[in-house]
Structures are given as C-alpha cells and as structure tokens.
C-alpha cells in the first residue's frame, strides 16, 4: 500500500474571482506571455477532466495554493520559483517538480505521468 503523501501545488497566479477572470483572458489572448504553466495545463474555463479525475482518485493529499498564500505556509523562499510542486515531509518541504520541469509539460497528461513516476 502506498503511503499517503502531502503534495503542494503552487500556482504563479493570485487567487480570487477577479484574478481568475484576468488570468483566463490572458491565457487565451497572449498564451506565450502567461507566466503559470501549471494553470495552463490543468485549467481551461474549469479544471480539465483528466486532471480533476486524477486529483480526486489519488491516495495522496493535494493542496493548491496561489502566490499570495506562500507566507501563510512559510514558503516565501519559493516566491521566484513558481509554479512549483512540493512534497511536505514532517515539517520540511522538498521540491518534486520545479518550475523548469513544469514549463516543459505540454498538457495535463505530462504532469499526471510525471507524478505517477514520482509518487
């Protein structure tokens, strides 16, 4: 049996409805200048189905944070490394997917495949 892990995904975007609208427009109007590859590969107008299914069926606990929530979790040191995926081990965080790797994913399936190998 797989041990349940705590996995944190941190978007390079701010949360809230207004920011969601601005980000959605930005992704479609100028995708090459949009700075959150995690947002691009996991969301259209809503969470992509394959990603949503994966998140709901995983045995692990996934947490999704926005850039303004870093200080709430003591993660300020990652501010210039977003988007990022971290694993929490006791009280420490370890990078499991860095920004450079996240930026190479073409779609949610690349992310899912990578996570299946890592977790």
N, C-alpha and C positions, 0 to 999 in steps of 0.2 A: 504494500500500500504506500502511496506517495504521501510524504509529509506535507501538510498544508503550509504554504509559504505566504508571506505578506509582500505583495508586489505593488509598487507605486509608479504610476504613470504621471508625468508632469508635462502638461502642455505649455508650449511657448505662446500662450494666449491668456487673456484675462477672462474670468467667468462673468456670468450675468447675461440677461436677455439682450441688452443693448450691444454688448461686445459680441455676442453670438451673431447678431444681425450684421454688424460691421464685418466680422470675420468671414461670414458666409458670402457676402458680396465680394469681399477682397479675393477669396479663393477662386471665384468664377471670373471676375473682371481681370485680375492680374495674378494668375496662379504662380508664375515664376518669381514673384516678389513676396509671396506669402511665406512667413517665417516658421510655421509649425507643420512639419511633415507628419507628425502624429495625427494632427487634426485632419490633414488632407487624406490620409489613407484610411481613417476609421470613421469619418463622417461625410455625408452629403448634406442633405437637409436634416437628416436624423442619423443616428448610429447605423452603420452599414450592417446588414443582416448577418453576414458570416462572422463579423466581429462581435456583434451582440450575442449570437449563439455561443461563440467561444467563451466570452466573458461569463455568461450565465451557467455554462456547463463545467467550467474549470473547478478543480478541487481547491484551488488557491483563492486567497482573499485579494482582490484587486481594488486599489484605491486610485482615484483620478483627481488630480489637483491642477489648479491653474497657477500661473506665475505669481500672482499676488498672495498665494497661500503658503509660499515657501517658509516664511518666518514662523508661521503657526506650527510648523513641524520641525523647525531647526535645520532647514535645508538651504539656507541662504547661499552656501558655498557653491551650489549648483546653478545659481542665477544666470550665468553666462554659458550654460551647457544645455539649454533646453531646445527641443524636447528631449526627455531622458526617461529611462525606465530603471527603477531601483528595487533592490530586494532588502527588506529590513530583517536583520539578524540580531536578535535580542534588542539592543538599543542602537546599533550601528546600521548604516545604510551602505550597500555595495552597488556599484553600477553594474547592471547586467546588459543594458543596451544603451550605448552612448549616442550622442547627437549625430556623429558622423555616420554611424551604422543606421540609425533611424532614417537619416536623409537618403539612404540608398534604397529603401524599400519602395517598390512601385505601387503596392496595394496592401490591403489588409491581410491577404494570404501570405505575403512575405513576412509580415510581422507575426502572424499566427505560427507559421512554420518555424521561425526563429525561436519563438517562445517555447514551442513543443520540444525543441532540442535542448534548450537551456533549463527548462523546469522538469 
